[in-house]
Amino acid sequence: MKKSLRKQVLQGLKSLSKEEKQSMNDWLTEQLIQHPFYKEAKTIATYLSFPHEFQTARLIEQAQKDEKTILIPKTYSHGKMDFVVYKPEQLERNSFGLLEPQGDFTILEPSQIDLIHVPGLAFNTSGYRVGYGGGYYDRYLEHFPGNTISTLYPCQIQDFRPDPHDIPVEEVLIYERNF
């Protein structure tokens, strides 16, 4: 079920025009930086987006201007993930085609992170998500004490039943409406 859902949502994301995506990205970024979770956070973990995803570059840029510490994921085998301090000069493409930090980097413990901006392909109205299938975020969020938020395009809202190990995102911002 998740495999076909991933494929369906991915097709929907890739079919959006550049103009539609830009408009939705601008609106969602504005909603996110006005959100109390963002305003109260000193340390924010986000992701470096694929072209079909919500674009995080403006969020990262704004957070730097707001003097927040920005973290990005560093993944390892067996579904393990850490969040490390964002330093653009340390980025290299991994086997999934994502930019990841290489070399010496600073890992922060979950208790040191105020907010995680969580990626995903599909979300239901309860905040449960379907990602790319690695389980990295569900494992990490299981013991994460801070706030979580996601930014979505309308095509990402889907009706599905979560698996027992799935961890919901606390707040979901969807273009033109919240739930």
N, C-alpha and C positions, 0 to 999 in steps of 0.2 A: 504494500500500500504506500509506504513512504517513498519507494523508488519511483513509482508513477507520479506521485504528488510532486516530488522534486523536479521531474522532467516537465510536468505541466507548468509549474510556477516559473521555472527557468525559461521556458518558451515565452511566457507572458512578459517576463522582465526584459528579455532580449528583443521583444517586439515593440517596446516603447520607443517613441521618437526621441531624438536628442533634446528637442525643445520641451517635450513633456517631462523628461527626466530632470532637466535643469530647473524647471518650474517647481516640481515636487521636491527636489533637493533643497532649493532655496527656502521653501516654506517649512519643510521638516527641520532644517538646520536652525531656522529662527525659533521654531517651537521648542527645540531642544535647549538652545542657549537661554531661553526665557524660563525654562522649567526649574522649579525649586531644587530638584536633585542636582542639576548642573550648577546652579548658583551657589549651593551650599558645599559642593565638592571642592576639595583642594587637589585631589589626585583622581584622575579619570583614565580608565582603560577603554580603548576603542580598538578598531581594526583598520587595516589598510585595505580598501575596497577593491574588488574586481570591477571591471567596467559596467557590468549589469546591475550592480548593487547600489544602494544609497551611497553617495560619495562623501567620504569622511574628511577630505582635504580641508574644506572650509571650517569644519568643526575643530580640527586639529589646530589650524591657524588661529582661530578665535580663542581657543583654550590657551594657547601660548601667549596671546596678547593679554589674556586675563590672568596670566602668571600661574596657571594650573600646571601640575606635573602630568605629562601625558605618558601613558603606557600603551604598549602594543603586545600582541601575543607572540610567544616563542613556543613552537610545538616540538614535541619529541615523539619517539615511538611509543606504542601502547596507549595512545590517547592522552598522554601527559602534556600539560601546557602550563607555562608560567607567563606572567606579565612583566615586561622589562621596560626600562626608561627608553622613550623614543629618541633616537639619534639618527637622523636621515643618512648620515655618512656611513653607518654600519649596515645598511640594508643590502641584502642579496636575495635573488629569487630562490625559493625552495622547490621541492619536487612537485608541489601543487601549483606552481606558478605564482605564488604569493611572495611579496617582499617580506623578509624576516631579518632580524638582527643577527649579525655574525661577529665573532671575536669576543672581546670582553664587554659584558653588559651587566647592568644592575638589575637584579630581580627583586621585586617587592612582594612581600607576603600578602595574602588576601586581607588580613586585618589592616593593612596600610592603604588599601584602596577604598575610596569613598563611593565611586560609581563605575559600573561597567556598562558600556554601550555595546549591547549584544547583537551580533549579526544572526541571520537566519534566512532561509528561503521562504518557508510558510509558517504562519502563526494562526492559532485559533483565537476566539474571543476571550479565552481565559488566560492568554499569555503564553501558552505552551507553543513550542517551536519545533520545526523540522529544519535541521541544518544540512550540512553536506554529508553527514553519515559517519564522521569520525568520533563523535561523542565527547569531544574536547570540552565544550562549554558545559554540558550537563555534569561532567565529572568535577569541573572547577567550581561551578555554582552550588554544588551540593553542600559545600562548607563555607560559602562566601557570606560574610555578615553584612555587607554594604547594600546599596541600592543597585537595581538593574533597570535598564530602559532600552527599548529598540525603536527604530524609525523605519516605517514601512510604506510601500506603495500599495494602493488598493488591491492589486492582483495578488498580493501576498497573504491576504486574509482568506483562510480556507477552513472548511469544517472537517476535523479529524479528531480521533480519540488518541490522547497521548499514551505512551508506554509508561509502565510503572516507574522507570528510572528517570523519566523526563522531569526537568526542573523548569517551572514557568518563569517568565520575565515579569518583574513587578509592575512595570508601566510600559504601555505600547502607544507610540505616537504614530497615527496613520494619517496620511495625507487627507486633509479636510475633516477629520474627526478623531476623537480620542475615545478609548474605552479602558 
